[in-house]
């Protein structure tokens, strides 16, 4: 039996499972998923509640995803063929013969409600404003015209080194409108990290920023842009967005330097419609590449994950409307960078007709409550954050519901890492007892969540409400058998249209197949530990490939962090197991003390006692070591696997790519010690 507490066990002594929110009759009636169910009933599909709807969605995937297309009236030609071809994953194909365009669907509100705000933007530098859907469409048309004049055509790659600003969303939509393929990195990425990603896809045009502001400090990027351009031989042009006013970067003689506003080519006419500029949309195949996302890139060359136009349109409409319950005109934001899939997910809010609210800067500058303040100022309907932000707000003693007017806030999304029970409880005590808290888990690989919330389901402490529609998520034990009420491997046994259409430069699909289907042929193994409760709720326990193993008992890392980081004396922590197949290792806990504190014998004893008491004797580490910091990726994820490799003797330079880390200087603190 796997050594992780079940939801029933946890509901008693550990805080898991306590009811925090229940949908009332009005919420259920007005939810978009309820309207969708009534629409289905008129067409002969009767689902009595969410469980029945989910079951239909995964047992009849072709009918379900066809209904999503029809219900949301996706613009395009669905064709007369089947929704998906027969076969096993990863060889399944969706909607063969169908054509559509992501950008056309994202901008459709420009022709039905042109004055509705499409983008509201704000930043640390007080760069703020609003673009209506009509204005957004005009900007997309202008930039798409410029790309065409530069020779960009269907299938070419357009990349960006931009923060979360309107220009990034405009660039994506412009590229997509002509069938070009988008990819972006956050400007805090180092040169090597960017080149490792972009060089794989051989881009034609680079959108870049001259600098950005974070935590009250300015960071010039001109030198980095110059270095990147010099290492991308296929580049024809760099289009600079000026925020800091720094000196333009020197570029290779073959690369044109253009300004975002003033120097775009104007040789091509722009179509007009409804009195404003209108992009010309290239209708593309359902699986035509839309963008390339990447694995974290902490070891080896990042995996270039390609998603298609059609799969993302259907998945994001389903997720945003039926799960997050976003309505046209709602104001939707997710705190993210352009290097995280949640940025792509956030831009997807345009598909649902929402107003997306972009913020460029630190979530905690000049104070921890910055995002709550933003939500109040912009009357945000749905605020998405990483789970660590909610925990930081709790630790800071914030009471957002009392401090700011959050009366417009209906939903809060949490992802990036498991949200512990006390985080759930804090939201309902300190923010609002009426808000729908959606803890989600998914991945860059599918650019969405496998499990999450739905307004028809209750919210319970520490528990993700359920499996997402169309996502046949199961928990597999060591023998590859599905289990309920026990922790196992998160697998997906039915294809989803937002699964990658391919990896770039993987002509025979072998790298793609090895990444997800090697262990269970025909079944997607995601690399997370999950427990599916008897009532359908889910608990995520962290990455299964960073698993801890004590005496044959497997344990997820999130449990440790929940206990350890509840200590005010602890700023951060990381736990690894040095065991290998057939060999018992040591369980090592690294602790970064809070400012002004130290890891003395007293604190060490308290941590050991808490782990023993709150989890089990197996969770008590063999060694607790003080470190100056915990290494994290630029998107905030802890580097458990690279640290484990370092402890087992891998040189630091080979264990992790420093340019992909937020704090590479701390890695030297983890060099193997004699006791390990």
C-alpha positions in Angstrom: 0.0 0.0 0.0 1.3 3.5 -0.9 2.3 5.5 2.1 0.2 8.6 1.7 -2.8 9.4 3.8 -6.2 9.0 2.1 -8.7 11.8 1.8 -10.8 10.1 4.5 -7.8 9.8 6.8 -6.9 13.4 6.1 -10.4 14.7 6.6 -10.1 13.9 10.3 -6.8 15.0 11.7 -5.1 16.7 8.9 -7.8 19.2 7.6 -8.5 17.5 4.3 -12.1 17.3 3.2 -13.8 19.9 5.4 -16.7 21.5 3.4 -16.1 25.2 2.6 -18.5 26.1 -0.2 -21.6 24.5 -1.7 -23.4 25.8 -4.8 -26.8 27.1 -4.2 -29.8 26.7 -6.5 -29.2 30.1 -8.2 -25.5 29.3 -8.8 -26.4 25.9 -10.3 -29.1 27.4 -12.6 -27.0 30.2 -13.9 -23.8 28.3 -14.4 -22.7 28.0 -18.0 -22.2 24.3 -17.6 -25.9 24.0 -16.5 -27.0 25.9 -19.7 -24.8 23.5 -21.7 -26.5 20.5 -20.0 -29.9 21.9 -20.9 -28.7 22.3 -24.5 -27.5 18.7 -24.5 -30.8 17.5 -23.1 -32.7 19.1 -26.0 -30.5 17.0 -28.3 -31.1 13.8 -26.5 -28.1 13.6 -24.1 -29.4 13.6 -20.6 -26.9 13.9 -17.7 -28.2 14.0 -14.1 -25.5 16.0 -12.4 -21.8 16.5 -13.0 -20.7 12.9 -12.5 -23.0 11.7 -15.2 -21.8 14.5 -17.5 -18.2 13.7 -16.9 -18.8 10.0 -17.5 -20.5 10.8 -20.9 -17.7 13.1 -21.9 -15.0 10.4 -21.5 -17.0 7.4 -22.7 -18.2 9.3 -25.8 -15.3 11.7 -26.5 -16.2 12.2 -30.2 -19.7 13.3 -29.3 -18.6 15.4 -26.4 -16.0 17.4 -28.3 -18.3 17.8 -31.2 -20.9 19.2 -28.9 -18.3 21.7 -27.5 -17.7 22.9 -31.1 -21.4 23.2 -31.8 -22.4 24.7 -28.4 -19.9 27.5 -28.6 -20.5 28.0 -32.3 -16.8 27.8 -33.1 -16.0 29.7 -36.3 -14.7 27.4 -38.9 -15.7 24.4 -41.0 -16.0 21.2 -38.8 -16.4 19.0 -41.8 -18.5 15.8 -42.2 -15.9 13.3 -40.9 -15.6 11.8 -37.4 -14.4 13.8 -34.5 -11.4 11.5 -34.0 -9.7 8.7 -35.8 -9.7 5.2 -34.5 -6.5 4.0 -32.9 -4.5 4.2 -29.7 -2.6 7.2 -28.3 -0.5 8.9 -29.5 -1.7 8.0 -33.0 -5.2 9.5 -32.7 -6.1 12.5 -34.8 -8.9 15.0 -34.2 -11.4 16.4 -36.7 -9.6 15.4 -39.9 -10.7 17.7 -42.7 -11.8 20.5 -40.4 -10.5 24.1 -40.7 -10.5 27.1 -38.4 -8.3 29.8 -37.0 -7.6 30.5 -33.3 -7.2 34.3 -33.8 -10.5 34.6 -35.7 -12.3 32.9 -32.8 -10.5 35.0 -30.2 -11.4 38.2 -31.9 -15.0 37.4 -32.8 -16.3 39.9 -30.2 -14.8 42.7 -32.3 -17.7 42.2 -34.7 -20.5 41.6 -32.2 -19.6 44.0 -29.4 -16.6 46.1 -30.7 -16.6 48.6 -27.8 -16.3 45.9 -25.1 -12.9 46.0 -23.3 -10.7 43.2 -24.6 -7.5 44.0 -22.6 -6.9 46.0 -19.5 -3.2 46.3 -18.6 -1.3 47.6 -15.7 2.3 47.4 -14.5 4.8 48.5 -11.9 5.9 51.3 -14.1 2.3 52.7 -14.2 2.0 51.8 -17.8 -1.7 51.1 -18.0 -4.7 51.4 -20.3 -7.5 49.6 -22.1 -8.0 48.2 -25.6 -11.5 47.5 -26.8 -12.1 44.5 -29.0 -12.2 46.8 -32.0 -8.9 48.4 -31.1 -7.3 45.0 -30.5 -8.5 43.7 -33.9 -7.0 46.8 -35.5 -3.6 46.3 -33.8 -3.6 42.6 -34.8 -4.3 43.6 -38.4 -1.5 46.1 -38.3 1.0 43.7 -36.9 -0.1 40.9 -39.1 0.4 43.2 -42.1 3.9 43.9 -40.9 4.7 40.2 -40.5 3.5 39.5 -44.0 5.6 42.4 -45.3 8.6 40.8 -43.6 7.9 37.6 -45.5 6.3 35.6 -42.7 4.0 33.0 -44.1 1.9 30.0 -42.9 4.1 27.7 -40.9 6.9 30.2 -40.2 7.9 30.8 -36.5 7.4 34.1 -34.7 9.0 34.3 -31.3 8.9 36.8 -28.4 11.0 37.9 -25.4 8.3 40.0 -23.8 6.6 40.4 -20.4 2.9 40.1 -19.8 1.9 43.2 -21.8 -0.6 43.8 -24.6 2.1 43.6 -27.3 2.6 39.9 -26.5 -1.1 39.1 -26.9 -1.2 41.1 -30.1 1.9 39.3 -31.5 0.4 35.9 -30.7 -2.9 36.8 -32.4 -1.2 38.4 -35.4 1.0 35.3 -35.9 -1.9 33.0 -35.5 -4.1 35.0 -37.9 -1.7 34.2 -40.8 -1.0 30.6 -39.8 2.4 31.3 -38.4 3.6 29.5 -35.2 4.1 31.5 -32.0 6.5 30.9 -29.1 7.4 33.1 -26.2 9.8 33.4 -23.3 9.7 35.7 -20.3 12.4 38.5 -20.4 13.9 37.3 -17.2 15.1 34.2 -19.0 18.9 34.1 -19.6 20.4 34.1 -23.1 21.2 30.4 -23.1 17.7 29.5 -21.8 16.1 31.5 -24.6 18.4 30.2 -27.4 18.0 26.6 -26.2 14.3 27.1 -26.9 14.1 29.3 -29.9 17.0 27.8 -31.9 15.1 24.5 -32.1 12.3 26.1 -34.0 14.3 28.4 -36.3 12.3 31.6 -36.0 11.9 34.3 -38.7 10.9 37.3 -36.5 11.6 38.1 -32.8 9.5 40.5 -30.8 11.7 41.8 -27.9 11.7 44.3 -25.0 14.4 46.7 -24.3 14.0 46.1 -20.6 11.5 45.4 -17.8 10.8 46.4 -14.2 10.4 44.0 -11.3 10.4 44.6 -7.6 11.0 48.2 -8.2 14.2 47.7 -10.2 14.8 48.2 -13.9 16.5 45.4 -15.9 17.9 46.2 -19.4 17.6 43.5 -22.0 19.3 45.1 -25.0 22.5 43.1 -24.5 20.5 39.9 -24.1 18.5 40.6 -27.3 21.7 41.2 -29.2 23.2 37.9 -27.9 20.0 36.0 -28.8 19.8 37.4 -32.3 23.4 36.5 -33.0 22.6 32.9 -32.3 19.4 32.6 -34.4 20.7 32.4 -38.0 17.2 32.2 -39.5 16.1 35.5 -38.0 15.2 38.3 -40.4 14.0 41.0 -38.1 13.8 42.1 -34.4 10.8 44.2 -33.5 11.6 46.2 -30.3 9.0 47.3 -27.7 10.4 50.2 -25.8 9.7 50.3 -22.1 12.9 51.7 -20.5 14.3 53.7 -23.4 17.6 51.9 -23.4 20.0 52.0 -26.4 18.9 49.7 -29.2 20.8 46.5 -29.4 23.4 45.9 -32.1 22.2 43.1 -34.5 23.8 41.0 -37.2 23.8 42.7 -40.6 21.2 40.3 -41.9 18.7 41.2 -39.2 16.5 44.3 -39.5 15.7 46.3 -36.4 12.2 47.7 -36.3 10.2 49.6 -33.7 6.8 48.4 -32.5 5.0 51.6 -33.4 6.8 53.7 -35.9 8.9 51.5 -38.3 6.6 48.8 -39.5 6.4 48.1 -43.2 3.2 49.5 -44.7 3.3 48.0 -48.2 0.2 45.9 -47.8 -3.4 47.1 -47.5 -5.4 46.5 -44.3 -9.0 45.3 -44.7 -11.7 47.1 -42.9 -14.9 45.8 -41.5 -17.5 47.4 -39.2 -15.6 50.6 -39.5 -12.3 49.4 -38.1 -9.3 47.5 -39.3 -9.8 43.8 -39.6 -7.2 41.0 -39.8 -7.2 38.6 -42.7 -7.5 35.1 -41.3 -5.8 32.1 -42.8 -8.1 29.1 -42.2 -5.8 26.2 -41.2 -6.2 22.5 -40.5 -7.5 21.5 -37.0 -4.1 20.2 -36.0 -2.0 23.0 -37.6 0.6 24.2 -35.1 -0.6 27.2 -33.1 2.3 27.6 -30.7 5.3 25.9 -29.2 5.6 25.6 -25.4 8.5 24.0 -23.5 9.2 21.8 -20.6 10.9 23.5 -17.7 14.3 23.1 -19.3 16.1 22.4 -15.9 18.0 19.5 -17.4 18.8 18.8 -21.1 17.3 20.6 -24.0 13.7 21.7 -23.4 11.0 19.7 -25.1 9.4 21.8 -27.8 5.7 20.9 -27.3 3.4 21.8 -30.2 -0.3 22.5 -29.8 -2.8 22.8 -32.6 -5.3 25.6 -33.4 -8.4 23.4 -33.0 -7.4 21.5 -29.8 -6.7 24.7 -28.0 -9.8 26.5 -29.1 -12.0 23.6 -27.9 -10.1 22.9 -24.7 -9.9 26.6 -23.6 -13.6 27.2 -24.4 -14.5 24.2 -22.3 -12.2 25.0 -19.4 -12.9 28.8 -19.2 -16.7 28.6 -19.7 -17.8 25.3 -18.3 -15.3 25.0 -15.4 -14.2 28.6 -14.5 -17.8 29.8 -15.4 -16.5 32.8 -17.2 -19.2 34.8 -19.0 -18.8 37.3 -21.8 -17.8 40.6 -20.3 -16.3 39.1 -17.2 -12.9 40.4 -16.2 -10.4 37.6 -16.0 -6.7 37.6 -15.0 -4.0 35.1 -14.1 -0.7 36.2 -12.6 1.8 34.8 -15.0 4.7 35.4 -17.3 4.9 34.7 -21.0 7.1 31.7 -20.2 4.4 29.8 -18.4 1.4 28.1 -20.1 -0.9 30.1 -17.9 -0.2 33.1 -20.0 -1.5 31.2 -23.1 -4.5 30.1 -20.9 -5.1 33.7 -19.9 -5.1 35.0 -23.5 -7.7 32.2 -24.1 -10.1 34.3 -22.1 -10.7 36.2 -25.4 -12.2 33.1 -26.8 -14.9 33.3 -24.1 -15.5 37.0 -24.8 -14.0 38.1 -21.5 -11.9 41.1 -20.7 -8.4 39.9 -19.8 -6.5 41.9 -17.2 -2.7 41.8 -17.7 -0.2 42.7 -15.0 3.5 43.2 -15.6 5.5 43.2 -12.4 6.0 41.6 -9.1 3.0 40.1 -7.3 4.4 41.4 -3.9 5.7 44.8 -4.8 5.4 47.2 -3.2 3.5 44.9 -0.8 2.2 41.4 -0.7 -1.4 42.5 -1.4 -0.6 43.9 -4.8 -2.8 41.4 -6.7 -5.7 41.8 -4.3 -5.4 45.5 -4.9 -5.4 44.9 -8.7 -8.5 42.8 -8.4 -10.3 45.5 -6.5 -9.2 48.3 -8.8 -10.2 46.5 -12.0 -13.3 44.8 -10.7 -11.9 41.4 -11.5 -14.4 38.6 -11.8 -11.8 35.8 -11.7 -8.4 36.0 -10.1 -5.9 33.3 -11.0 -2.6 32.9 -9.0 0.0 30.4 -8.1 -0.7 28.5 -4.9 2.4 30.1 -3.3 0.9 33.5 -3.6 -2.2 32.5 -1.5 0.2 31.0 1.1 2.3 34.2 1.1 -0.9 36.2 1.6 -1.8 34.0 4.6 1.7 34.2 6.1 1.6 38.0 5.8 -1.6 38.1 7.8 -3.6 39.7 5.0 -7.4 40.0 5.1 -8.2 41.0 1.5 -11.9 40.8 1.9 -11.8 43.5 4.6 -9.0 45.6 3.1 -10.3 45.9 -0.5 -13.6 45.9 -2.3 -13.7 42.5 -3.9 -17.4 42.4 -4.4 -17.0 41.6 -8.1 -14.8 38.6 -7.4 -16.6 35.3 -8.0 -13.7 32.9 -8.5 -10.1 32.4 -7.5 -7.9 30.0 -9.3 -4.9 28.3 -7.8 -2.3 26.2 -9.6 1.4 25.6 -10.0 1.7 23.4 -6.9 -0.7 21.7 -4.5 -2.7 24.2 -2.3 -2.6 22.8 1.3 -5.8 22.7 3.4 -4.9 25.8 5.3 -4.7 27.7 2.1 -8.3 26.7 1.3 -9.4 27.7 4.7 -7.6 31.1 4.6 -9.4 32.0 1.4 -12.8 31.4 2.9 -11.9 33.1 6.2 -10.0 36.1 4.8 -11.2 36.7 1.3 -14.9 35.7 1.0 -17.1 32.9 2.1 -19.0 33.1 -1.3 -16.1 32.9 -3.7 -15.5 29.7 -5.8 -12.0 28.5 -5.1 -10.6 26.4 -7.9 -7.5 24.4 -7.2 -6.4 23.0 -10.5 -3.7 20.7 -11.8 -2.6 20.0 -15.3 0.4 21.0 -17.3 2.2 22.7 -20.1 1.9 19.4 -22.0 -1.9 20.0 -22.5 -2.0 23.7 -21.7 -4.9 23.2 -19.4 -6.0 21.3 -16.2 -6.7 17.6 -15.9 -8.5 18.2 -12.6 -10.1 21.2 -11.2 -13.3 22.9 -10.1 -16.8 23.2 -11.6 -19.6 25.4 -10.2 -21.8 22.3 -9.8 -19.3 20.8 -7.3 -18.5 21.7 -3.7 -15.2 23.1 -2.5 -13.5 21.1 0.3 -10.4 21.8 2.2 -7.3 20.5 0.4 -9.3 18.6 -2.2 -9.6 19.4 -5.9 -13.3 19.2 -6.8 -13.1 16.7 -9.6 -11.8 15.5 -12.9 -12.3 17.9 -15.8 -14.8 17.2 -18.6 -13.2 15.2 -21.4 -10.2 14.2 -19.2 -10.4 10.4 -18.3 -7.9 10.8 -15.4 -7.2 7.6 -13.4 -4.8 6.7 -10.6 -2.7 3.6 -11.5 -1.0 1.4 -8.9 2.3 -0.3 -9.4 0.7 -3.0 -11.6 -0.9 -0.5 -13.9 -4.4 -1.0 -12.5 -6.8 1.8 -11.6 -7.4 2.4 -7.9 -9.8 4.6 -5.9 -8.9 6.0 -2.5 -5.2 5.2 -2.9 -2.3 7.2 -4.3 -1.0 6.3 -7.7 0.3 7.5 -11.0 -1.9 10.1 -12.7 -2.7 8.7 -16.1 -5.1 9.7 -18.9 -6.7 6.8 -20.7 -8.8 8.6 -23.4 -7.3 11.1 -25.8 -7.9 14.9 -25.4 -7.7 17.3 -28.4 -5.2 19.6 -26.6 -2.6 16.9 -26.2 0.4 17.9 -28.3 0.1 17.4 -32.0 3.9 16.7 -32.0 7.2 17.7 -30.6 9.2 19.9 -32.9 12.1 18.1 -34.7 10.7 14.7 -33.8 9.8 13.4 -37.2 9.0 9.8 -36.2 7.3 10.8 -32.9 9.6 8.7 -30.8 10.5 11.5 -28.4 6.9 12.3 -27.9 5.9 8.7 -27.4 8.8 8.1 -24.9 7.8 11.2 -22.9 4.3 10.1 -22.1 3.5 6.5 -23.3 6.6 4.5 -22.5 5.5 3.1 -19.2 1.9 2.3 -20.2 1.5 1.9 -24.0 -1.5 3.7 -25.3 -2.0 5.5 -22.0 -0.7 9.0 -21.1 1.5 9.0 -17.9 1.8 12.5 -16.7 4.3 12.2 -13.9 2.1 13.3 -10.9 0.9 11.4 -7.9 -2.9 11.6 -7.5 -5.5 10.1 -5.2 -9.0 9.9 -6.6 -11.5 9.8 -3.7 -14.6 7.6 -3.8 -16.8 10.7 -4.3 -14.7 11.9 -7.3 -12.6 14.5 -5.5 -8.8 14.5 -6.2 -5.7 15.2 -4.2 -2.4 15.9 -6.0 0.7 14.9 -4.0 3.5 16.3 -6.3 5.6 14.9 -9.1 5.9 11.1 -9.2 9.3 11.4 -10.8 10.6 13.3 -7.7 9.1 10.7 -5.5 10.4 9.9 -2.0 10.7 6.2 -1.2 11.1 5.0 2.4 11.2 1.2 2.9 9.2 0.7 -0.3 6.6 3.3 0.7 6.2 6.1 -1.8 5.5 9.6 -0.6 4.8 12.9 -2.4 6.8 16.0 -1.5 3.8 18.4 -1.1 3.0 16.8 2.3 6.4 17.7 3.6 6.3 21.3 2.4 2.9 21.8 4.0 4.2 20.9 7.4 7.7 22.4 7.2 6.7 25.7 5.7 4.1 26.3 8.3 6.9 27.2 10.7 7.4 31.0 10.8 11.2 30.3 11.2 11.3 28.6 7.7 11.3 30.7 4.5 11.5 27.7 2.1 12.4 24.0 2.0 13.3 21.2 -0.4 13.2 17.4 0.3 14.8 14.7 -1.8 15.4 11.0 -1.5 18.8 9.7 -2.6 17.6 6.2 -3.0 17.8 4.4 -6.4 16.3 1.3 -7.8 17.3 -1.6 -5.6 19.2 0.6 -3.2 17.9 2.4 0.0 18.9 6.0 0.1 18.7 8.8 2.6 15.9 11.2 3.0 17.4 14.7 3.1 15.6 17.9 4.0 17.1 21.3 3.1 15.8 24.3 5.0 16.2 28.0 4.2 15.6 29.8 7.5 13.5 33.0 7.5 15.4 36.3 7.8 17.1 36.6 11.1 16.7 32.9 12.0 19.0 29.9 11.9 18.5 26.2 11.8 19.5 25.4 15.3 19.0 22.1 17.3 15.7 23.4 18.7 14.2 24.1 15.3 15.5 20.9 13.9 13.9 19.0 16.7 10.6 20.8 16.2 10.6 20.0 12.5 11.3 16.3 13.1 8.5 16.1 15.8 6.0 17.9 13.5 6.7 15.5 10.6 6.4 12.5 12.8 3.2 13.7 14.4 1.4 15.2 11.4 2.5 12.7 8.8 4.3 9.5 10.0 7.6 8.3 11.3 8.6 7.4 7.8 8.5 11.1 6.9 11.2 12.1 9.4 14.3 12.9 7.4 17.7 11.3 7.9 19.3 14.7 7.7 18.2 18.3 7.9 20.6 20.8 6.3 20.6 24.6 6.3 20.9 26.2 2.9 20.9 29.9 1.7 18.1 29.3 -0.7 16.0 26.7 -2.6 16.7 26.5 -6.3 13.7 27.3 -8.4 12.9 27.5 -12.1 11.9 30.9 -13.5 8.3 29.9 -13.1 8.8 29.1 -9.4 9.0 25.4 -9.3 11.4 23.7 -6.9 14.2 21.7 -8.5 13.9 18.4 -6.6 15.2 16.2 -9.4 18.4 18.2 -10.2 19.2 18.5 -6.5 18.8 14.7 -6.2 21.2 14.3 -9.1 23.8 16.6 -7.4 23.6 14.6 -4.2 24.3 11.4 -6.2 27.4 13.0 -7.7 26.3 14.7 -10.9 28.3 18.0 -11.4 26.2 21.1 -10.8 26.7 22.3 -14.4 25.3 19.1 -15.7 22.4 18.7 -13.3 20.6 22.0 -14.2 20.8 24.8 -16.7 21.6 27.9 -14.7 20.0 30.2 -17.2 16.7 28.5 -16.6 16.8 29.1 -12.9 15.6 32.1 -10.8 18.5 31.7 -8.4 21.3 29.5 -9.8 23.8 30.8 -7.2 22.3 28.5 -4.5 23.0 25.3 -6.4 26.6 25.1 -5.0 25.1 24.7 -1.5 23.8 21.2 -2.5 27.1 19.6 -3.5 27.3 16.1 -2.2 28.4 15.8 1.4 30.3 12.9 2.9 27.3 11.8 5.0 25.2 11.4 1.9 
